[in-house]
Amino acid sequence: MKLYTISTGDIAYRYEKSIVVFFKGARKVLSTSVFNGGYHENYKAVFNHDGKVGSGMPCEMLADTYTEHMQILSERIGLEPDLVTGMGTAADMENVAIESLTYEELTVTAIVTGGIETNGGRVGDPSDYYKPLEKPNKLGTINIILVLDTDMPPGTLARALVTCTEAKTAAIQELLAGSNYSTGLATGSGTDQTIIVANTESELYLEGAGKHSKLGELIGKTVTKAVKKALSKQSGLNPKTQHNVFKRLKRFKVTTQSIWDLYQQQSVSGVLKPEFLEAAESLAVEPLMLTYTSLYIHLLDQFLWDLLDKNEVMEAAEKILATIAAEYNSEAVVLADVSVEAMMRSWSELFVDIVANKLGRA
């Protein structure tokens, strides 16, 4: 089906679990894909493909290597393998987000699919491998096709890629999405891919794509908005679902299960697990609990980033815990130390005590 007509005249189609942008003329393309990636000026199309066999199923491999797989795939969807570059993903093409902005004669269009619930990480997290795998078991999760309706030198196209990446990370940071591999906030997934397309035939010629340029501003706004929309459509990651202490604390290994385990250690009450979890989930979204917990977490982050020292965090964290306890008529807890383990332990003990009081079985 015809998905979108871009200002360049290029048309994006969605078919056979793929989104393909067919070019109407000469284009400059910069791709991070291992399949025909790099800088090229002779391509006829770019694509994004959902590699899953079916919903919730593993990705399909058509050959022994990923490059051969993408070559076969490009032929299958009616493209010339030597004249295209493409990206693989496990995101559904139906969950694509498209955003476009125009300033005078300049138009920027972002076509994004994505989801980071299982593969989101923070740059610098522990890695999975040293030598690339011949047959990767992970496909890109946030894939971006960014079309810039202006001509530019190759270096500016590369700068546009940097701005695009910053915008993607800004979107994730504004959602406070945590890494799956550390206690940090995610900056993307380990397999994100991006394709930047510039219109060689445009009479407009720009040499700046950084944050001070209008082109950079439009890239930032379109990509940030499209990434947020794609994450919401694919996995429900949005401000509403993030309004929950367990979403915020997941990167610190605090979950409903860990809270239940702690409750069982501290109580001989016969409360049923579903009864306890219902009360815990209800408390997790209460505005007061979420607000003060968010401040508590940010203190810990600033300590881990060396922006606040131990004494500063200890004093403020104890005041936050005391405030939460007072607001819920619960006993204050002792913060033994400033560390991930100690701060999460104290918060969890207080949370369990509040839930137990609500259930009337302390």
Buried (B, 14 or more C-beta within 10 A) or exposed (E): EEBBEBBBEBBBBBEEBBBBBBBBEEBBBBBBBBBBBEEBEEBBBBBBBBBBEEEEEEBBBBEEBBBBBBBEBBEEBEBEBEBBBBBBBBBBBEBBBBBBBEEEEBBBBBBBBBBBBEBBBBEEBEEEEEEEEEEBEBBBBBBBBBBBBBBBEEEBBBBBBBBBBBBBBBBBEEBBBBBBBBBBBBBBBBBBBBBBBBBBEBEBEBEBBBEEBBBBBBBBBBBBBBBBBBBBBBBEBBEEEBBBBBBBBBBBEBEBEBBBEBBBEEBEEEBEEEEBBEBBBEBBBBEEBBEBBBBBBBBBBBBBEEEBEEEBBBEBBBEBBBBBBEEBEBEBBEBEEBBBEBBBBBBBBBBBBBBBBBBEBB
